[in-house]
Amino acid sequence: MNKDPGITTELEAAAFRRLLAHLQERTDVQNIELMNLAGFCRNCLSRWLREEAGKQGQSLEDGSAREYVYGMPYPEWKARYQTEASADQKAAFEKNREPD
């Protein structure tokens, strides 16, 4: 990785934007599938974004963070693309879920 912290930050930001664009294009991939396979989903990304904003003293509402990640308001994305999780998907989610 580049030793210049500014360049490193630019590269990380560009990679994050590509990840978001990829997830916005892959509306067929459901959040539960992401959670079951990778342990994070679009909602996690929006929460992490909001939490990092808070660490920087910035206010970022949940709805705004989700809209940034989803590329549209979250309720609209859910209505257009979210499908009911299968029993197998729900079981895998519960099995892998971290305790509260």
Secondary structure, DSSP 8 states (H G I E B T S, - for coil): --S-HHHHHHHHHHHHHHHHHHHHH-TTS-HHHHHHHHS--HHHHHHHHHHHHHHTT----HHHHHHHHHSS-HHHHHHHH-----HHHHHHHHHH----
